[in-house]
Amino acid sequence: MSEVPPTANETTESPLCPFCSGRGTVFAFVDGIRDGRRCGWQQNIKCSICEGTGRVTPARAAAIQEGERRRQDRINRRLSGREEAARLGIDPIHLNALEHGRRTDWPVSAKESDHE
């Protein structure tokens, strides 16, 4: 599995995280229990993409861009994530990680190059 490297030791030369726009936090709906009752609330949480640093490695930035490009191509071809995953011979969860830049091990196949 080709995971994108962690981003804990980033420098200021690294690109801004595209998910939190460099803030290091994102506004999220949190599900939990308060006063013994299940409820939800909104709060800022640490960005899981940049691990709260506000920056990503150049490799991760490239993986995110490539994933977004391929996701947009899939959408333009009017394919669902499940259909595209089946076409590529991978699990839909794997495709989601690829399209969001969390993985970089895109399958290489003749079928894939037909659409690029």
PASEBA-1860 file (N, C-alpha, C; in nm, 3 decimals):
! residues 116
1> MSEVPPTA> 0.084/-0.117/0.000/0.000/0.000/0.000/0.089/0.124/0.000 ~ 0.064/0.216/-0.090/0.144/0.337/-0.101/0.076/0.452/-0.029 ~ 0.099/0.461/0.099/0.042/0.569/0.178/0.122/0.696/0.152 ~ 0.055/0.812/0.156/0.124/0.939/0.146/0.195/0.961/0.278 ~ 0.323/1.004/0.275/0.400/1.018/0.399/0.334/1.114/0.499 ~ 0.355/1.091/0.629/0.299/1.181/0.730/0.355/1.321/0.718 ~ 0.287/1.417/0.776/0.324/1.558/0.759/0.366/1.626/0.888 ~ 0.411/1.551/0.988/0.438/1.609/1.120/0.550/1.714/1.120
9> NETTESPL> 0.653/1.700/1.040/0.768/1.791/1.046/0.775/1.882/0.924 ~ 0.669/1.957/0.900/0.662/2.043/0.782/0.738/2.174/0.804 ~ 0.782/2.233/0.694/0.847/2.363/0.700/0.753/2.466/0.638 ~ 0.788/2.594/0.652/0.702/2.700/0.597/0.706/2.701/0.444 ~ 0.800/2.630/0.380/0.805/2.622/0.235/0.705/2.521/0.179 ~ 0.648/2.440/0.264/0.552/2.340/0.220/0.422/2.407/0.179 ~ 0.350/2.345/0.083/0.223/2.404/0.039/0.120/2.405/0.153 ~ 0.029/2.503/0.147/-0.081/2.507/0.243/-0.171/2.387/0.222
17> CPFCSGRG> -0.228/2.339/0.329/-0.322/2.228/0.322/-0.447/2.276/0.249 ~ -0.489/2.205/0.143/-0.606/2.250/0.069/-0.738/2.225/0.143 ~ -0.739/2.142/0.244/-0.863/2.112/0.315/-0.892/2.212/0.426 ~ -0.789/2.258/0.496/-0.812/2.355/0.604/-0.762/2.494/0.566 ~ -0.711/2.512/0.445/-0.658/2.640/0.396/-0.549/2.696/0.487 ~ -0.469/2.606/0.546/-0.356/2.649/0.627/-0.390/2.679/0.772 ~ -0.517/2.666/0.813/-0.556/2.696/0.951/-0.517/2.585/1.048 ~ -0.509/2.461/1.000/-0.477/2.348/1.088/-0.599/2.289/1.156
25> TVFAFVDG> -0.715/2.355/1.142/-0.840/2.303/1.198/-0.950/2.313/1.093 ~ -1.052/2.231/1.111/-1.171/2.236/1.025/-1.293/2.239/1.115 ~ -1.399/2.302/1.068/-1.525/2.308/1.142/-1.602/2.182/1.111 ~ -1.641/2.107/1.213/-1.702/1.976/1.192/-1.821/1.955/1.285 ~ -1.908/1.868/1.243/-2.018/1.823/1.327/-1.968/1.703/1.407 ~ -1.975/1.711/1.537/-1.924/1.607/1.626/-2.042/1.537/1.690 ~ -2.042/1.404/1.681/-2.149/1.323/1.739/-2.098/1.267/1.871 ~ -2.179/1.278/1.977/-2.134/1.228/2.106/-2.245/1.222/2.208
33> IRDGRRCG> -2.206/1.219/2.334/-2.303/1.210/2.444/-2.275/1.324/2.541 ~ -2.381/1.396/2.576/-2.374/1.502/2.677/-2.488/1.480/2.775 ~ -2.458/1.489/2.901/-2.560/1.470/3.007/-2.636/1.339/2.988 ~ -2.565/1.235/2.946/-2.625/1.103/2.930/-2.713/1.088/2.808 ~ -2.719/1.188/2.722/-2.803/1.182/2.601/-2.716/1.194/2.477 ~ -2.750/1.117/2.376/-2.680/1.124/2.248/-2.717/1.255/2.180 ~ -2.617/1.326/2.133/-2.642/1.454/2.066/-2.524/1.487/1.975 ~ -2.536/1.595/1.904/-2.429/1.640/1.815/-2.409/1.789/1.830
41> WQQNIKCS> -2.291/1.836/1.799/-2.260/1.977/1.806/-2.151/2.008/1.704 ~ -2.130/2.136/1.680/-2.028/2.178/1.585/-1.910/2.237/1.662 ~ -1.790/2.206/1.613/-1.670/2.262/1.675/-1.554/2.252/1.577 ~ -1.448/2.326/1.605/-1.325/2.315/1.527/-1.249/2.193/1.576 ~ -1.202/2.110/1.483/-1.119/1.995/1.517/-0.992/2.000/1.434 ~ -0.890/1.929/1.478/-0.763/1.925/1.407/-0.783/1.864/1.268 ~ -0.726/1.927/1.167/-0.735/1.876/1.029/-0.662/1.743/1.020 ~ -0.730/1.642/0.968/-0.669/1.509/0.958/-0.575/1.498/0.838
49> ICEGTGRV> -0.582/1.590/0.745/-0.496/1.586/0.626/-0.356/1.637/0.661 ~ -0.349/1.752/0.727/-0.217/1.810/0.761/-0.178/1.783/0.906 ~ -0.262/1.711/0.979/-0.237/1.679/1.120/-0.223/1.805/1.206 ~ -0.294/1.911/1.167/-0.295/2.034/1.245/-0.184/2.131/1.216 ~ -0.095/2.098/1.121/0.017/2.188/1.091/-0.020/2.300/0.995 ~ -0.127/2.281/0.916/-0.165/2.380/0.817/-0.089/2.367/0.686 ~ 0.006/2.275/0.683/0.090/2.255/0.563/0.094/2.107/0.528 ~ 0.118/2.078/0.401/0.134/1.940/0.354/0.265/1.928/0.277
57> TPARAAAI> 0.313/1.807/0.264/0.435/1.786/0.185/0.403/1.811/0.037 ~ 0.502/1.844/-0.043/0.478/1.856/-0.187/0.421/1.727/-0.246 ~ 0.466/1.611/-0.195/0.414/1.483/-0.245/0.265/1.469/-0.215 ~ 0.224/1.508/-0.094/0.082/1.499/-0.060/0.001/1.598/-0.141 ~ 0.051/1.719/-0.161/-0.019/1.819/-0.243/-0.038/1.766/-0.385 ~ 0.065/1.701/-0.440/0.054/1.643/-0.575/-0.047/1.529/-0.577 ~ -0.049/1.446/-0.472/-0.144/1.335/-0.464/-0.288/1.387/-0.457 ~ -0.309/1.494/-0.383/-0.443/1.554/-0.371/-0.486/1.610/-0.506
65> QEGERRRQ> -0.396/1.679/-0.575/-0.429/1.735/-0.707/-0.460/1.626/-0.808 ~ -0.378/1.521/-0.810/-0.399/1.410/-0.903/-0.532/1.340/-0.874 ~ -0.562/1.319/-0.747/-0.688/1.256/-0.710/-0.808/1.339/-0.752 ~ -0.799/1.470/-0.731/-0.910/1.559/-0.771/-0.926/1.559/-0.923 ~ -0.815/1.559/-0.996/-0.822/1.557/-1.142/-0.891/1.429/-1.190 ~ -0.851/1.316/-1.132/-0.911/1.188/-1.173/-1.056/1.177/-1.128 ~ -1.089/1.232/-1.011/-1.227/1.230/-0.965/-1.315/1.311/-1.060 ~ -1.266/1.430/-1.100/-1.343/1.514/-1.193/-1.359/1.443/-1.327
73> DRINRRLS> -1.257/1.374/-1.374/-1.266/1.296/-1.498/-1.374/1.188/-1.485 ~ -1.376/1.119/-1.371/-1.479/1.016/-1.348/-1.618/1.077/-1.350 ~ -1.635/1.189/-1.284/-1.765/1.257/-1.280/-1.807/1.301/-1.420 ~ -1.712/1.354/-1.496/-1.742/1.396/-1.634/-1.785/1.278/-1.721 ~ -1.735/1.158/-1.689/-1.775/1.038/-1.763/-1.903/0.977/-1.706 ~ -1.961/1.044/-1.606/-2.088/1.003/-1.544/-2.080/0.863/-1.481 ~ -1.968/0.835/-1.416/-1.951/0.708/-1.346/-1.956/0.732/-1.196 ~ -2.023/0.643/-1.124/-2.023/0.650/-0.978/-1.888/0.598/-0.928
81> GREEAARL> -1.863/0.623/-0.801/-1.741/0.570/-0.741/-1.737/0.418/-0.746 ~ -1.851/0.354/-0.723/-1.857/0.208/-0.730/-1.827/0.158/-0.872 ~ -1.883/0.225/-0.971/-1.859/0.184/-1.111/-1.713/0.200/-1.149 ~ -1.654/0.312/-1.110/-1.512/0.336/-1.142/-1.423/0.236/-1.070 ~ -1.453/0.208/-0.944/-1.374/0.111/-0.868/-1.381/-0.026/-0.936 ~ -1.501/-0.066/-0.978/-1.515/-0.195/-1.046/-1.437/-0.196/-1.177 ~ -1.442/-0.086/-1.251/-1.368/-0.076/-1.378/-1.218/-0.090/-1.356 ~ -1.170/-0.033/-1.245/-1.026/-0.039/-1.215/-0.986/-0.166/-1.141
89> GIDPIHLN> -1.085/-0.243/-1.095/-1.055/-0.366/-1.022/-1.009/-0.342/-0.880 ~ -1.059/-0.235/-0.816/-1.023/-0.204/-0.678/-1.150/-0.184/-0.596 ~ -1.134/-0.180/-0.465/-1.243/-0.158/-0.372/-1.284/-0.010/-0.376 ~ -1.414/0.023/-0.361/-1.455/0.164/-0.358/-1.386/0.246/-0.248 ~ -1.354/0.184/-0.135/-1.284/0.255/-0.028/-1.144/0.295/-0.074 ~ -1.078/0.206/-0.149/-0.945/0.235/-0.205/-0.956/0.352/-0.302 ~ -1.057/0.350/-0.389/-1.075/0.459/-0.486/-1.096/0.591/-0.412 ~ -1.177/0.592/-0.306/-1.201/0.714/-0.230/-1.071/0.769/-0.173
97> ALEHGRRT> -0.987/0.681/-0.117/-0.858/0.726/-0.063/-0.769/0.782/-0.173 ~ -0.772/0.722/-0.291/-0.693/0.772/-0.404/-0.742/0.911/-0.447 ~ -0.875/0.925/-0.460/-0.931/1.051/-0.507/-0.914/1.164/-0.407 ~ -0.890/1.132/-0.280/-0.870/1.236/-0.178/-0.723/1.250/-0.138 ~ -0.632/1.186/-0.212/-0.490/1.205/-0.190/-0.433/1.132/-0.069 ~ -0.509/1.039/-0.011/-0.459/0.964/0.104/-0.378/0.842/0.061 ~ -0.392/0.802/-0.064/-0.314/0.692/-0.122/-0.266/0.739/-0.259 ~ -0.160/0.674/-0.308/-0.105/0.712/-0.439/-0.088/0.595/-0.533
105> DWPVSAKE> -0.131/0.477/-0.494/-0.107/0.357/-0.575/-0.219/0.334/-0.677 ~ -0.232/0.429/-0.772/-0.332/0.417/-0.877/-0.303/0.293/-0.962 ~ -0.406/0.213/-0.993/-0.384/0.096/-1.079/-0.348/0.140/-1.220 ~ -0.257/0.071/-1.281/-0.218/0.100/-1.419/-0.276/-0.012/-1.506 ~ -0.362/0.026/-1.598/-0.423/-0.073/-1.686/-0.453/-0.011/-1.820 ~ -0.470/-0.093/-1.919/-0.505/-0.045/-2.053/-0.641/0.023/-2.048 ~ -0.734/-0.030/-1.970/-0.868/0.031/-1.960/-0.858/0.174/-1.906 ~ -0.771/0.196/-1.807/-0.757/0.327/-1.747/-0.706/0.429/-1.848
113> SDHE> -0.609/0.391/-1.930/-0.550/0.486/-2.023/-0.646/0.525/-2.136 ~ -0.756/0.449/-2.153/-0.855/0.484/-2.254/-0.922/0.618/-2.225 ~ -0.923/0.659/-2.098/-0.996/0.779/-2.059/-0.907/0.895/-2.020 ~ -0.777/0.882/-2.032/-0.688/0.991/-1.988/-0.634/1.069/-2.104
END
